[in-house]
Amino acid sequence: MAAERLEGLPPVGPAARPPIDRLAWRVFAPLDAAINVAINAPIAWWLFGGRDEIPLTGPFGLTMMALPMTFILTTVTTFFGIWNAVRERRAGRALPPLAANARWLVRACTEAVAAGTAALTLAIVAAWLLGRVAPELRVGPVGAVLAIAVYAGLLGFLGHGRAVVRGGRLGGNAASIAGMGPSN
C-alpha cells in the first residue's frame, strides 16, 4: 500500500535533477526565443511599420536591423545561456553539479563575443549574397516584422540552447568549456 502511494510522487534526489542539456533545449532555448521575438518584433514594427515597401538589403532594408541585431542578440544570449547553466548547476537543480568556486565569467564573456562575431560574419556574408542574388526583392511592413521576429526567435533559440549546453560542459579546467576536457 505504501509503495502504491509513492509511485505517484515526483522523484527526489539525483533522479529529480535533469541533465543541463535537457533543460537547454526544453526550457531555456524556447524561453529565450519567446523573449527575443517579444523584444525584436515591436522594434521592427517601429522601424518598418510606416513604410510601404522595405528592401531586404541596403541602407534602409532589413539588414539595417538584422546585422547589428545578429551580433548583439548572439552575444547576449550566449553570455546568459552560460550563466543559466552555471546558476542551475550551482543551485543543484541540474546535472552535472558545478563547484561554487568554478571560474566561468571570463570564459562566458570570451565565448559570447566570439559567438557574436562569428554570427555577424555569417550574417554579413548572407546579406551580401542576398544582395547579389535578389537585389530588388522587397517586402511589406508585416513581412518585415515577421521576418525579423522569426530570425530573432531562431537566433535566440539556437544561440541560447547552444550556450546552456556549453555551460553544462564547464568544469574545473580551461579546456572544459570548449568540450575538450572533462566536464568536472
ChimeraX commands (.cxc) that place a marker at each C-alpha (Angstrom):
marker #1 position 0.00,0.00,0.00 radius 0.5
marker #1 position 2.82,2.46,0.88 radius 0.5
marker #1 position 4.64,1.67,-2.38 radius 0.5
marker #1 position 1.48,2.49,-4.36 radius 0.5
marker #1 position 1.29,5.94,-2.73 radius 0.5
marker #1 position 4.95,6.68,-3.50 radius 0.5
marker #1 position 4.61,5.83,-7.20 radius 0.5
marker #1 position 2.60,8.97,-7.94 radius 0.5
marker #1 position 5.09,11.32,-6.28 radius 0.5
marker #1 position 7.83,13.10,-8.23 radius 0.5
marker #1 position 11.32,11.62,-7.78 radius 0.5
marker #1 position 13.51,13.01,-5.04 radius 0.5
marker #1 position 17.30,13.33,-5.06 radius 0.5
marker #1 position 19.58,12.94,-8.10 radius 0.5
marker #1 position 16.77,11.43,-10.19 radius 0.5
marker #1 position 14.80,14.69,-9.81 radius 0.5
marker #1 position 17.60,16.80,-11.33 radius 0.5
marker #1 position 17.59,16.78,-15.12 radius 0.5
marker #1 position 20.79,17.00,-17.13 radius 0.5
marker #1 position 21.58,20.56,-18.18 radius 0.5
marker #1 position 21.43,19.51,-21.85 radius 0.5
marker #1 position 17.74,18.66,-21.48 radius 0.5
marker #1 position 16.99,21.97,-19.76 radius 0.5
marker #1 position 18.88,23.78,-22.51 radius 0.5
marker #1 position 16.54,22.72,-25.32 radius 0.5
marker #1 position 13.28,22.19,-23.43 radius 0.5
marker #1 position 13.27,25.18,-21.09 radius 0.5
marker #1 position 15.89,27.84,-21.70 radius 0.5
marker #1 position 16.05,27.93,-25.51 radius 0.5
marker #1 position 12.26,28.22,-26.03 radius 0.5
marker #1 position 12.03,30.88,-23.32 radius 0.5
marker #1 position 14.85,32.89,-24.90 radius 0.5
marker #1 position 13.23,32.57,-28.34 radius 0.5
marker #1 position 9.96,33.95,-26.97 radius 0.5
marker #1 position 11.74,36.83,-25.22 radius 0.5
marker #1 position 13.64,37.75,-28.38 radius 0.5
marker #1 position 10.51,37.70,-30.51 radius 0.5
marker #1 position 8.71,39.87,-27.93 radius 0.5
marker #1 position 11.56,42.42,-27.95 radius 0.5
marker #1 position 12.51,42.49,-31.64 radius 0.5
marker #1 position 9.08,42.36,-33.31 radius 0.5
marker #1 position 7.97,45.72,-31.81 radius 0.5
marker #1 position 11.33,47.27,-32.72 radius 0.5
marker #1 position 10.90,46.03,-36.29 radius 0.5
marker #1 position 7.38,47.48,-36.37 radius 0.5
marker #1 position 8.71,50.80,-35.09 radius 0.5
marker #1 position 11.38,50.83,-37.82 radius 0.5
marker #1 position 9.39,49.43,-40.74 radius 0.5
marker #1 position 5.68,49.67,-39.88 radius 0.5
marker #1 position 5.04,53.03,-41.55 radius 0.5
marker #1 position 6.66,52.14,-44.86 radius 0.5
marker #1 position 5.02,50.64,-47.94 radius 0.5
marker #1 position 7.96,48.51,-49.06 radius 0.5
marker #1 position 11.19,47.50,-47.39 radius 0.5
marker #1 position 14.15,46.21,-49.41 radius 0.5
marker #1 position 15.89,43.17,-47.96 radius 0.5
marker #1 position 19.34,44.70,-48.35 radius 0.5
marker #1 position 20.78,48.17,-48.46 radius 0.5
marker #1 position 20.95,51.05,-46.02 radius 0.5
marker #1 position 17.19,51.17,-45.36 radius 0.5
marker #1 position 16.50,47.45,-45.73 radius 0.5
marker #1 position 16.03,44.62,-43.29 radius 0.5
marker #1 position 19.78,44.28,-42.98 radius 0.5
marker #1 position 19.81,47.69,-41.29 radius 0.5
marker #1 position 18.25,45.97,-38.28 radius 0.5
marker #1 position 19.30,42.35,-38.81 radius 0.5
marker #1 position 23.08,42.81,-38.89 radius 0.5
marker #1 position 23.56,44.67,-35.60 radius 0.5
marker #1 position 20.79,42.57,-34.04 radius 0.5
marker #1 position 22.70,39.42,-35.01 radius 0.5
marker #1 position 25.81,40.49,-33.11 radius 0.5
marker #1 position 24.01,41.89,-30.06 radius 0.5
marker #1 position 21.49,39.08,-29.73 radius 0.5
marker #1 position 24.05,36.30,-30.20 radius 0.5
marker #1 position 26.49,37.88,-27.76 radius 0.5
marker #1 position 23.88,38.48,-25.05 radius 0.5
marker #1 position 22.12,35.12,-25.40 radius 0.5
marker #1 position 25.43,33.27,-25.31 radius 0.5
marker #1 position 26.54,35.01,-22.14 radius 0.5
marker #1 position 23.21,34.47,-20.40 radius 0.5
marker #1 position 22.98,30.88,-21.63 radius 0.5
marker #1 position 26.25,30.06,-19.92 radius 0.5
marker #1 position 25.11,32.00,-16.86 radius 0.5
marker #1 position 21.85,29.99,-16.77 radius 0.5
marker #1 position 23.79,26.73,-16.86 radius 0.5
marker #1 position 26.13,27.88,-14.11 radius 0.5
marker #1 position 23.22,29.07,-11.95 radius 0.5
marker #1 position 21.23,25.85,-12.35 radius 0.5
marker #1 position 24.24,23.60,-11.75 radius 0.5
marker #1 position 25.44,25.53,-8.69 radius 0.5
marker #1 position 21.96,25.50,-7.19 radius 0.5
marker #1 position 21.82,21.73,-7.64 radius 0.5
marker #1 position 18.80,21.91,-9.97 radius 0.5
marker #1 position 20.67,20.34,-12.92 radius 0.5
marker #1 position 23.36,17.79,-13.54 radius 0.5
marker #1 position 26.32,17.74,-13.52 radius 0.5
marker #1 position 26.84,19.83,-10.37 radius 0.5
marker #1 position 29.30,22.72,-10.50 radius 0.5
marker #1 position 31.65,23.73,-7.73 radius 0.5
marker #1 position 30.91,27.10,-6.16 radius 0.5
marker #1 position 34.43,28.31,-6.87 radius 0.5
marker #1 position 34.45,27.32,-10.57 radius 0.5
marker #1 position 35.63,30.21,-12.74 radius 0.5
marker #1 position 33.24,30.94,-15.54 radius 0.5
marker #1 position 32.84,34.71,-16.06 radius 0.5
marker #1 position 35.88,35.36,-18.27 radius 0.5
marker #1 position 35.14,32.25,-20.31 radius 0.5
marker #1 position 31.50,33.27,-20.72 radius 0.5
marker #1 position 32.46,36.76,-21.88 radius 0.5
marker #1 position 35.05,35.40,-24.32 radius 0.5
marker #1 position 32.62,32.81,-25.67 radius 0.5
marker #1 position 29.88,35.42,-26.04 radius 0.5
marker #1 position 31.99,37.88,-28.03 radius 0.5
marker #1 position 33.41,35.08,-30.20 radius 0.5
marker #1 position 29.92,33.70,-30.93 radius 0.5
marker #1 position 28.59,37.20,-31.70 radius 0.5
marker #1 position 31.48,37.92,-34.04 radius 0.5
marker #1 position 31.09,34.59,-35.84 radius 0.5
marker #1 position 27.33,35.08,-36.24 radius 0.5
marker #1 position 27.82,38.62,-37.54 radius 0.5
marker #1 position 30.39,37.43,-40.06 radius 0.5
marker #1 position 27.99,34.78,-41.35 radius 0.5
marker #1 position 25.14,37.32,-41.47 radius 0.5
marker #1 position 27.28,39.78,-43.47 radius 0.5
marker #1 position 28.14,37.06,-45.98 radius 0.5
marker #1 position 24.46,36.03,-46.21 radius 0.5
marker #1 position 23.37,39.66,-46.70 radius 0.5
marker #1 position 26.00,40.18,-49.38 radius 0.5
marker #1 position 24.89,37.03,-51.20 radius 0.5
marker #1 position 21.23,38.05,-50.90 radius 0.5
marker #1 position 22.10,41.46,-52.34 radius 0.5
marker #1 position 23.80,39.78,-55.30 radius 0.5
marker #1 position 21.08,37.19,-55.95 radius 0.5
marker #1 position 17.96,39.31,-55.32 radius 0.5
marker #1 position 18.93,42.99,-55.15 radius 0.5
marker #1 position 15.41,44.25,-55.90 radius 0.5
marker #1 position 13.49,41.97,-53.55 radius 0.5
marker #1 position 11.16,43.90,-51.23 radius 0.5
marker #1 position 8.61,43.03,-48.56 radius 0.5
marker #1 position 5.76,44.87,-46.92 radius 0.5
marker #1 position 5.83,46.03,-43.31 radius 0.5
marker #1 position 4.10,42.90,-41.99 radius 0.5
marker #1 position 6.55,40.71,-43.89 radius 0.5
marker #1 position 9.46,42.70,-42.48 radius 0.5
marker #1 position 8.21,42.32,-38.91 radius 0.5
marker #1 position 7.56,38.60,-39.39 radius 0.5
marker #1 position 11.00,38.09,-40.94 radius 0.5
marker #1 position 12.73,39.88,-38.06 radius 0.5
marker #1 position 10.61,38.08,-35.45 radius 0.5
marker #1 position 11.35,34.64,-36.91 radius 0.5
marker #1 position 15.05,35.48,-37.32 radius 0.5
marker #1 position 15.29,36.77,-33.72 radius 0.5
marker #1 position 13.46,33.71,-32.39 radius 0.5
marker #1 position 15.74,31.32,-34.27 radius 0.5
marker #1 position 18.89,33.16,-33.21 radius 0.5
marker #1 position 17.70,33.19,-29.60 radius 0.5
marker #1 position 16.69,29.53,-29.59 radius 0.5
marker #1 position 19.86,28.22,-31.22 radius 0.5
marker #1 position 22.28,30.60,-29.52 radius 0.5
marker #1 position 20.89,30.24,-26.03 radius 0.5
marker #1 position 20.42,26.49,-26.22 radius 0.5
marker #1 position 23.97,26.05,-27.50 radius 0.5
marker #1 position 25.33,28.28,-24.74 radius 0.5
marker #1 position 23.49,26.40,-21.98 radius 0.5
marker #1 position 24.90,23.12,-23.31 radius 0.5
marker #1 position 28.38,24.66,-23.37 radius 0.5
marker #1 position 27.85,25.96,-19.84 radius 0.5
marker #1 position 26.99,22.39,-18.90 radius 0.5
marker #1 position 30.45,21.34,-20.04 radius 0.5
marker #1 position 32.09,23.99,-17.90 radius 0.5
marker #1 position 34.18,22.37,-15.23 radius 0.5
marker #1 position 37.39,22.77,-13.38 radius 0.5
marker #1 position 39.80,23.18,-16.31 radius 0.5
marker #1 position 40.24,25.66,-19.15 radius 0.5
marker #1 position 39.53,23.15,-21.92 radius 0.5
marker #1 position 36.18,22.03,-20.50 radius 0.5
marker #1 position 34.08,24.84,-21.99 radius 0.5
marker #1 position 35.48,24.05,-25.43 radius 0.5
marker #1 position 34.27,20.49,-24.96 radius 0.5
marker #1 position 37.81,19.14,-24.99 radius 0.5
marker #1 position 38.26,18.38,-21.32 radius 0.5
marker #1 position 36.33,16.55,-18.61 radius 0.5
marker #1 position 33.09,18.16,-17.53 radius 0.5
marker #1 position 34.03,18.28,-13.88 radius 0.5
marker link #1:1,2 radius 0.2
marker link #1:2,3 radius 0.2
marker link #1:3,4 radius 0.2
marker link #1:4,5 radius 0.2
marker link #1:5,6 radius 0.2
marker link #1:6,7 radius 0.2
marker link #1:7,8 radius 0.2
marker link #1:8,9 radius 0.2
marker link #1:9,10 radius 0.2
marker link #1:10,11 radius 0.2
marker link #1:11,12 radius 0.2
marker link #1:12,13 radius 0.2
marker link #1:13,14 radius 0.2
marker link #1:14,15 radius 0.2
marker link #1:15,16 radius 0.2
marker link #1:16,17 radius 0.2
marker link #1:17,18 radius 0.2
marker link #1:18,19 radius 0.2
marker link #1:19,20 radius 0.2
marker link #1:20,21 radius 0.2
marker link #1:21,22 radius 0.2
marker link #1:22,23 radius 0.2
marker link #1:23,24 radius 0.2
marker link #1:24,25 radius 0.2
marker link #1:25,26 radius 0.2
marker link #1:26,27 radius 0.2
marker link #1:27,28 radius 0.2
marker link #1:28,29 radius 0.2
marker link #1:29,30 radius 0.2
marker link #1:30,31 radius 0.2
marker link #1:31,32 radius 0.2
marker link #1:32,33 radius 0.2
marker link #1:33,34 radius 0.2
marker link #1:34,35 radius 0.2
marker link #1:35,36 radius 0.2
marker link #1:36,37 radius 0.2
marker link #1:37,38 radius 0.2
marker link #1:38,39 radius 0.2
marker link #1:39,40 radius 0.2
marker link #1:40,41 radius 0.2
marker link #1:41,42 radius 0.2
marker link #1:42,43 radius 0.2
marker link #1:43,44 radius 0.2
marker link #1:44,45 radius 0.2
marker link #1:45,46 radius 0.2
marker link #1:46,47 radius 0.2
marker link #1:47,48 radius 0.2
marker link #1:48,49 radius 0.2
marker link #1:49,50 radius 0.2
marker link #1:50,51 radius 0.2
marker link #1:51,52 radius 0.2
marker link #1:52,53 radius 0.2
marker link #1:53,54 radius 0.2
marker link #1:54,55 radius 0.2
marker link #1:55,56 radius 0.2
marker link #1:56,57 radius 0.2
marker link #1:57,58 radius 0.2
marker link #1:58,59 radius 0.2
marker link #1:59,60 radius 0.2
marker link #1:60,61 radius 0.2
marker link #1:61,62 radius 0.2
marker link #1:62,63 radius 0.2
marker link #1:63,64 radius 0.2
marker link #1:64,65 radius 0.2
marker link #1:65,66 radius 0.2
marker link #1:66,67 radius 0.2
marker link #1:67,68 radius 0.2
marker link #1:68,69 radius 0.2
marker link #1:69,70 radius 0.2
marker link #1:70,71 radius 0.2
marker link #1:71,72 radius 0.2
marker link #1:72,73 radius 0.2
marker link #1:73,74 radius 0.2
marker link #1:74,75 radius 0.2
marker link #1:75,76 radius 0.2
marker link #1:76,77 radius 0.2
marker link #1:77,78 radius 0.2
marker link #1:78,79 radius 0.2
marker link #1:79,80 radius 0.2
marker link #1:80,81 radius 0.2
marker link #1:81,82 radius 0.2
marker link #1:82,83 radius 0.2
marker link #1:83,84 radius 0.2
marker link #1:84,85 radius 0.2
marker link #1:85,86 radius 0.2
marker link #1:86,87 radius 0.2
marker link #1:87,88 radius 0.2
marker link #1:88,89 radius 0.2
marker link #1:89,90 radius 0.2
marker link #1:90,91 radius 0.2
marker link #1:91,92 radius 0.2
marker link #1:92,93 radius 0.2
marker link #1:93,94 radius 0.2
marker link #1:94,95 radius 0.2
marker link #1:95,96 radius 0.2
marker link #1:96,97 radius 0.2
marker link #1:97,98 radius 0.2
marker link #1:98,99 radius 0.2
marker link #1:99,100 radius 0.2
marker link #1:100,101 radius 0.2
marker link #1:101,102 radius 0.2
marker link #1:102,103 radius 0.2
marker link #1:103,104 radius 0.2
marker link #1:104,105 radius 0.2
marker link #1:105,106 radius 0.2
marker link #1:106,107 radius 0.2
marker link #1:107,108 radius 0.2
marker link #1:108,109 radius 0.2
marker link #1:109,110 radius 0.2
marker link #1:110,111 radius 0.2
marker link #1:111,112 radius 0.2
marker link #1:112,113 radius 0.2
marker link #1:113,114 radius 0.2
marker link #1:114,115 radius 0.2
marker link #1:115,116 radius 0.2
marker link #1:116,117 radius 0.2
marker link #1:117,118 radius 0.2
marker link #1:118,119 radius 0.2
marker link #1:119,120 radius 0.2
marker link #1:120,121 radius 0.2
marker link #1:121,122 radius 0.2
marker link #1:122,123 radius 0.2
marker link #1:123,124 radius 0.2
marker link #1:124,125 radius 0.2
marker link #1:125,126 radius 0.2
marker link #1:126,127 radius 0.2
marker link #1:127,128 radius 0.2
marker link #1:128,129 radius 0.2
marker link #1:129,130 radius 0.2
marker link #1:130,131 radius 0.2
marker link #1:131,132 radius 0.2
marker link #1:132,133 radius 0.2
marker link #1:133,134 radius 0.2
marker link #1:134,135 radius 0.2
marker link #1:135,136 radius 0.2
marker link #1:136,137 radius 0.2
marker link #1:137,138 radius 0.2
marker link #1:138,139 radius 0.2
marker link #1:139,140 radius 0.2
marker link #1:140,141 radius 0.2
marker link #1:141,142 radius 0.2
marker link #1:142,143 radius 0.2
marker link #1:143,144 radius 0.2
marker link #1:144,145 radius 0.2
marker link #1:145,146 radius 0.2
marker link #1:146,147 radius 0.2
marker link #1:147,148 radius 0.2
marker link #1:148,149 radius 0.2
marker link #1:149,150 radius 0.2
marker link #1:150,151 radius 0.2
marker link #1:151,152 radius 0.2
marker link #1:152,153 radius 0.2
marker link #1:153,154 radius 0.2
marker link #1:154,155 radius 0.2
marker link #1:155,156 radius 0.2
marker link #1:156,157 radius 0.2
marker link #1:157,158 radius 0.2
marker link #1:158,159 radius 0.2
marker link #1:159,160 radius 0.2
marker link #1:160,161 radius 0.2
marker link #1:161,162 radius 0.2
marker link #1:162,163 radius 0.2
marker link #1:163,164 radius 0.2
marker link #1:164,165 radius 0.2
marker link #1:165,166 radius 0.2
marker link #1:166,167 radius 0.2
marker link #1:167,168 radius 0.2
marker link #1:168,169 radius 0.2
marker link #1:169,170 radius 0.2
marker link #1:170,171 radius 0.2
marker link #1:171,172 radius 0.2
marker link #1:172,173 radius 0.2
marker link #1:173,174 radius 0.2
marker link #1:174,175 radius 0.2
marker link #1:175,176 radius 0.2
marker link #1:176,177 radius 0.2
marker link #1:177,178 radius 0.2
marker link #1:178,179 radius 0.2
marker link #1:179,180 radius 0.2
marker link #1:180,181 radius 0.2
marker link #1:181,182 radius 0.2
marker link #1:182,183 radius 0.2
marker link #1:183,184 radius 0.2
view
